[in-house]
């Protein structure tokens, strides 16, 4: 079969420009308009914006490799600031590390978290329901995951204050070394050292996910270094994106009072609301992969060694996949298949925990809050690859 190819359209815009980071969607619309695959002069990489093409990159791990790093540099030639994580590995190394994680995080262990995860959600939402106004980010979205998830991993209380700044470093490193990157790394050594200490076996309790991962060392499945990296990966991926997911979901629902009313009538729909909100306001907007061999994607020839910048946020709003109302929140939409958590070999292994946290918080809030609406303009966070808010003031009525 002959594959028809064409030259990639060249865009002069910079996806990491401040305006495009604070409000990415106008730019993402223009990016899709330039084609499913285009070339970005500002980054020297190929932009992948169509849902079908993003899906292909995510699922073809042999052509689009992760061991080159998720940032703009090829860490095979230019080593990164830390040892590569599971996200920056390919088989067979990735296979071993993934097997160790899936043995610890699986449907059974995730279901068991509902009981310990629920009381803190009840306590927080009861406190907030007694107020007329609160900040959905600082008062809820940040507090809840930081309270329950580190306990589930089993790290000590001392050093938890480093988790958010460390995650900020990890994800900003998937973008260029701009001033946002430099601010995130201002105290990087201190944050990285504190988190790595808490990933060591002697600093973990005996019942959490961390200790269970270290059990795989005894089994001979992974090395001590890999165990440390896997615990670190859980901590860096299991906090920030969950915080952003909760905040983004509430930002959407606060703007759609009719959806909130429907969810109050049928709280079991909470998981569908979370999926649609994740599609519309994807916390993880973009990252890089490296082309291993000459290939064709979306009709565009990609040379081996090229970097592709994969825009999950664009794919999740692609009208060819989601219809003409792709930029709107639709509680009746079947949002399954969105790529907010990735897809394929590197799909986020901790996503069931993130979904559980979001669902529990939302259901508990629905029980106690009759209405929720914006109470002033939200403040978007300036971040290279994540989409979320520093502040999201809301006004509520209890009920």
LUMKOLDREN-940027 format. One record per residue: x, y, z of N, C-alpha, C in turn; residue in three letters. Coordinates in steps of 0.2 Angstrom, whole numbers, plus 5000, padded with zeros to 4 digits. Example, Ala and Ser with C-alpha at 12.3 -4.5 7.8 and 13.67 -1.06 7.14 Angstrom:
<atoms>
506649725039506249785039506649845039ala/506449895035506849955036506450005039ser/
</atoms>
This chain:
<atoms>
500449945000500050005000500450065000unk/500350114996500750174995500450225000unk/500950255004500750305009500850375006unk/500350415006500450485003500650525008unk/501250565007501550605011501550685009unk/501550725013501550795011502050835016unk/502250895015502650935019502250955025unk/502550955031502250985037502151055036unk/501551085038501451155039501851175044unk/502251235043502651265048502351325052unk/502351315058502051365063502551405066unk/502451475067502951515070502751525077unk/502251505079501951515086502351475091unk/502451495097502751455103502251435108unk/502151365108501651345113501851355120unk/502451375122502751395129502751465130unk/502451505125502351575127501851585132unk/501951635137501551645143500751645141unk/500551675136499851685134499551615132unk/499951575129499751505127499751455132unk/500151475138500151425143499551445148unk/499351505149498851525153498151515150unk/498051515144497451495140497651465134unk/497751395134498051355129497551345123unk/496851355124496451325119496351365113unk/496451435112496451465106497051445102unk/497651435105498251405101498151335099unk/497851295103497751225101497251225095unk/496751265095496351265089496651285083unk/497151335083497551355077498051295076unk/498251265081498751205079498351155076unk/497751135078497451075074497251105067unk/497151165066496951195060497551195055unk/498151195058498751185053498851115051unk/498451065054498550995052498650955058unk/498450885057498550845063499350845065unk/499750845061500450855062500750915059unk/501150955062501451015059502151025062unk/502451075060503151085063503151155066unk/503451145072503551215076504251235076unk/504351295073504951325072505251345079unk/504851365083505051385090505351335094unk/505151275093505451215097505851165093unk/505851175087506151125083505951055083unk/505251045084504950985085504350985081unk/504050925080503450915076502850905081unk/502350945080501750955084501250905082unk/501050865087500550815085499850835089unk/499350855085498750885088498150845087unk/498050805082497450765080497450705085unk/496750685087496650635091496950565089unk/496850555082497050485079497750485079unk/498150535078498850535077499150535084unk/498850575089499150565096499050495099unk/498450465097498350395099498850355096unk/499050365090499550315087500250325090unk/500450385092501050395095501050365102unk/500550375106500550345113500550265113unk/500250235107500150165107500750125104unk/501150165099501650135096502350155099unk/502450115104503050135109503750115105unk/503650075100504350055096504550115092unk/504050145089504250195084504350265088unk/503950275093503950345097504150325104unk/504850325105505150295111505150355117unk/505150325123505150365129505850375132unk/506250335130506950335133507350395131unk/507050425126507450495124507250545128unk/506750535133506550585138505850625135unk/505550645140504850675139504950755138unk/505550775138505750845137506050855130unk/506250915129506450935122507150905121unk/507550885126508250855125508150785124unk/508650755120508650685120509150655126unk/508850635131509250615137509750555136unk/509650525130510150465128510750495127unk/510850555124511450595122511650645127unk/511150675131511150735135510850715141unk/511150685146510850665152510350715156unk/509850695159509350745162509650755169unk/509250795173509450815180509350765185unk/509050705183508950655188508950585184unk/509050525188508950465184508250455181unk/508250425175507650425171507050385175unk/506450405175505950375178505650315174unk/505150285176504750235172504450265166unk/504250325166503950365161504550375155unk/505150375157505650385152506050325151unk/505750265150506050205149505650165144unk/505950115141505650075135505750005138unk/505349955135505549885136506249875134unk/506549825137506349785142506349815150unk/506649865150506749895157506049915159unk/505649955155504949975157504549915159unk/504649855155504149795157504249775164unk/504949775166505049745173504749795178unk/504849855177504649905182503849915182unk/503549905176502849915176502549845179unk/502849795178502649735181502649735189unk/503149765192503249775199502649825201unk/502549875197501949925200501249895199unk/501149855194500449825193500349775198unk/500849745201500749695206500549725212unk/500749795213500549835219499949865218unk/499849905213499249945211498849905206unk/498249875208497849835204497149855207unk/496649825203495949835205495749825213unk/496049765215495949745222496249795227unk/496849815226497149865231496849935230unk/496649955224496350015224495650015227unk/495249965226494549965230494649965237unk/495249935240495349945247495450015250unk/495650055245495750125247495150165249unk/494550145246493950185247493850195254unk/493950145259493750155266494250205269unk/494850205269495250255272495250325268unk/495150325262495050385258494450425260unk/493950395262493250425263493250475269unk/493450455275493350495281493650565280unk/494350575277494550635276494150685271unk/493850645266493450685261492850715265unk/492550675269491950695273492150755278unk/492650745281492850795286493050865282unk/493350865276493550925273492850955270unk/492450915267491850945264491350965269unk/491350935275490850965280491151025282unk/491751035283492051105285491851155280unk/491951135273491851185268491151205267unk/490651155268489951165267489651215272unk/490051225278489851275283490051345281unk/490351355275490551425273490151445267unk/490151505266489851525259490251535254unk/490951535255491451545250492051505252unk/492351475247493051445248493451445242unk/494051435242494451425236494551345235unk/494251325229494251255227494951225227unk/495451265226496151245225496451235232unk/496551295235496951285241496551255247unk/495951265247495551235253495351165252unk/495351135245495151065244495551025240unk/495651055234496051015229496750995231unk/497051045234497751035237497750995243unk/497251005248497250975254497150905254unk/496650885250496450815250496950765248unk/497250765242497750725240498350715244unk/498550775246499150775251499050745257unk/498450735259498250705265498150635265unk/497850605259497750535259498250495255unk/498550525249498950485245499650475248unk/500050515251500650505255500550445260unk/499950445263499850395268499850325265unk/499450325259499450265255500050235253unk/500550285251501250265249501650235255unk/501450275261501850255267502450295269unk/502450355266503050395268502950435274unk/503450455278503350495284503050565283unk/502850585289502550655288503150705287unk/503650695290504250745289504450745281unk/504450795278504650805271504150805266unk/503550795268502950805264502850865260unk/503150925264503050985261503450995255unk/503950945253504350955247503950925241unk/503350885242503050845237502850895231unk/502450945233502250995228502751025224unk/503251055227503751095223504151045219unk/504250975222504650925218504250905212unk/503550895212503150885207503150935202unk/503151005204503251055200503851055195unk/504451035198505051025195504950975189unk/504750915192504650855187504350875181unk/503750905181503350915175503550975171unk/503851025175504051085171504651065167unk/505051015169505650985165505450955158unk/504750945157504550915151504450965146unk/504651035148504651085143505351115143unk/505351175139506051205138506351235145unk/506951245145507251275151507151355151unk/506551375151506351445151506351465158unk/506051525159506051555166505651525171unk/505051485168504651445172505051385175unk/505451355170505851305172506351325178unk/506651375177507151405181506851415188unk/506251445188505951465195505751395198unk/505551345194505351285197505951245201unk/506551255198507151225200507551265205unk/507251325207507651375211507951335217unk/507551295221507751255226507751175225unk/507951165219507851095216508251045220unk/508851055222509251005225508950985232unk/508651035236508351025242507750975242unk/507350995237506650955236506850885234unk/507250885229507450815226507750765231unk/508150795235508550755241507950735246unk/507550775248507050765253506550705250unk/506350715244505950665241506250595241unk/506850595238507250535237507350495244unk/507450535249507550505256506950465258unk/506350495257505750465259505550405254unk/505950395249505850335245506250275247unk/506750285251507150235254506750185258unk/506850125258506550075262506450095270unk/507050115272507050125280506550185282unk/506350225277505950285279505250275277unk/505050215275504350195273504050155278unk/503450155279503050115284503050045281unk/502749995285502749925282502149905279unk/501649945278501049925275500849965268unk/501150015267501050055261501250035254unk/501050065249501250045242502050045242unk/502350095245503150095245503450035247unk/503250005253503549945256503349885251unk/502749885248502549835244503049835237unk/503149895235503649895229504349865231unk/504549885237505249865239505249785240unk/504649755241504549685242504849655235unk/504749685230504949655223505649655223unk/506049695227506749685227506949615230unk/506549595235506749535238506549475233unk/506049485229505849435224506349435218unk/506849485218507249485213507049515206unk/506449545206506149575200506449635199unk/506549675203506849745202507449755207unk/507849805205508449825209508249875215unk/508649885219508549935225508450005221unk/508850025216508850085213508150095210unk/507950035206507250045203506750045208unk/506750015214506250025219506150095221unk/506750125222506750195224506450245219unk/506650225212506350265207505550255206unk/505350195207504650185207504250215212unk/504450215218504150255224504150325222unk/504750355220504750425218504250435212unk/504150395207503750405202503050405204unk/502850365209502150365212502050435215unk/502550455219502450525223502350585218unk/502850585213502850635208502250635204unk/501950575202501350575197500750575201unk/500750555207500150535211499850595215unk/500150655215499950705219499750765214unk/500250795210500050855206499450845201unk/499450785197498950785192498250765196unk/498250735202497650725205497350795208unk/497850835210497650905213497350945207unk/497750945201497450975195496850945193unk/496750885193496150855191495550875195unk/495650875202495050895206494850965205unk/495351005204495251085203494951095196unk/495151065191494951075185494151045184unk/494050995187493350965187492851015191unk/493051045196492651095200492651155196unk/493151175192493051235188492551225183unk/492551165180492051155175491351155178unk/491251115183490551105186490351175189unk/490751215192490551285194490251325189unk/490451315183490151355177489551315174unk/489351265177488751225174488351205179unk/487951255182487451235187486951175186unk/486751175180486251125178486651055178unk/487251045177487650985178487650965185unk/487851015189487851005197487150975199unk/486651005197485950985199485850915197unk/486050895191485950825189486350775193unk/486950795195487350755199487150745206unk/486850795208486550795215485950745215unk/485550745210485050695209485250625208unk/485850615205486150545203486950555204unk/487150545211487850555212488250495209unk/487950445207488350385203488650415197unk/488350465194488650495188489250535189unk/489550535195490150575197490750555192unk/490750485192491350465188491350485180unk/490750485178490650515171490850585170unk/490550625175490750695176491550705176unk/491850665180492550675181492950655174unk/492650605170492950585164492850645159unk/492250675159492150725154492550785156unk/492650805162493050865164493750845163unk/494050785163494750775162494850785154unk/494350765150494350775143494450845141unk/493950885144493950955142494450995145unk/494650985151495251015155495750975157unk/496150945152496650895154497150925158unk/497350895164497850915168498550915164unk/498650855161499350845157499150865150unk/499450925148499250955141499750925136unk/500350915137500850895132501550875135unk/501850835131502550805132502850785126unk/503450765126503850745120503950675120unk/504050645114504350585113504850585107unk/505250535106505750535101505650485096unk/505750505089505650465084506250415083unk/506050345084506650295083506850285076unk/506350285072506550265065506150315060unk/506350315054506050355049505350335049unk/504850375049504150355049503650405046unk/503050395045502550435042501950445047unk/501750505049501250515054500850565051unk/500150555050499750605048499950625041unk/500250585037500450605030501050645030unk/501450655036502050695037502650645038unk/503150655034503750615035504150635041unk/504250595046504650615052505350575052unk/505850615052506550575052506650545059unk/507050495059507350465065507750515069unk/507650515076507950565080507550625081unk/507050645077506650705078506250695085unk/506050755088505650755094504950775091unk/504450735094503750755093503450775099unk/503150835099502750865105502050845104unk/501850805109501150765109500650815113unk/500150835110499750885113499050845115unk/499150815121498550785124497950825124unk/498050885126497450935127497150955120unk/497550955115497250965108496850905106unk/497150845107496750775105496150775109unk/496150795115495450785119494950835117unk/495150875113494650925110494550925102unk/494750875099494750865092494050855090unk/493750895086493050885084492950825080unk/493550795076493450735072493350675077unk/493550685083493350625088492750645092unk/492650705094492250725099491650755097unk/491650775090491050815088491150885088unk/490650925085490650995084490651035091unk/490450995096490451035103490951005107unk/491550995104492150965108492351015113unk/492251075112492551125117492051145122unk/491551105123491051115128490951055133unk/490751065139490651015144489950985142unk/489950915141489250885140489250815144unk/488850825149488750765154488550705151unk/488250715145487950655142488450625137unk/489050655136489550625131489850565134unk/489950515130490450465132491150485131unk/491450505136492150525136492650475136unk/492450405137492950355137493350355131unk/494050345131494450355126494850415126unk/494750465131495150525131495850505133unk/496350545132496950525133497350565139unk/496850595143497150635149497650595153unk/497550525153498050485157498550455152unk/498550475146498950435141498550375139unk/498950335135498650275132499250225131unk/499050165131499550115129500050095134unk/500650075132501150055137501250095143unk/501250165141501450215147500850245150unk/500250215149499650245152499750245159unk/499550295163499650305170499450255174unk/499950215177499750155181499350175188unk/499450245190499150265196498450295194unk/498250295188497550325187496950305190unk/496950235192496350215196496350255203unk/496950265206496950295212496750375211unk/496950405206496750475205496050475204unk/495750435200495050435198494650425205unk/494850375209494550365215494550425220unk/495050465220495050525224494650575222unk/494650585215494150635212493450615213unk/493250555212492550535213492350535220unk/492750515225492550525232492450595234unk/492950635232492850715234492250735231unk/492150725225491550755221490850725225unk/490850665226490250635229490150665236unk/490650675240490550705246490350775246unk/490550815241490450885240489650885238unk/489450845234488850845231488250825237unk/488450785241488050775247487850835251unk/488350885251488350935256488251005253unk/488351015247488351075243487751075238unk/487251115239486651125234486851155228unk/487251215228487451245222488151265223unk/488451275217489151305217489251345211unk/489551395212489651445206490351485207unk/490551515202491151555202491051615207unk/491551635210491551695215492151735213unk/492151755207492751795205493151755200unk/493651785196494051755191494551705194unk/494551645191495051595193495751625191unk/496251595194496951615193497351555190unk/497451555183497751495180498451495182unk/498751435183499451425185499851425179unk/500451455179500851465174501351405174unk/501251355169501651295170501751275163unk/502351245162502551225155502151165152unk/501851125156501451065153500851045156unk/500751075162500151055166499651115165unk/498951095165498451145165498051145171unk/498051205175497651205181497651275184unk/497451275190497351345193497751355200unk/497951415201498251425208497751445213unk/497151475210496651495214495951485210unk/495451455214494751455210494251465216unk/494151535216493651555221492851535219unk/492551505224491851485222491351505228unk/490751515226490251525231489751465231unk/489551445237489051395238488451405242unk/487951365241487451355246487451285249unk/487351275255487351215258486651175257unk/486651115257486051075257486151005256unk/
</atoms>
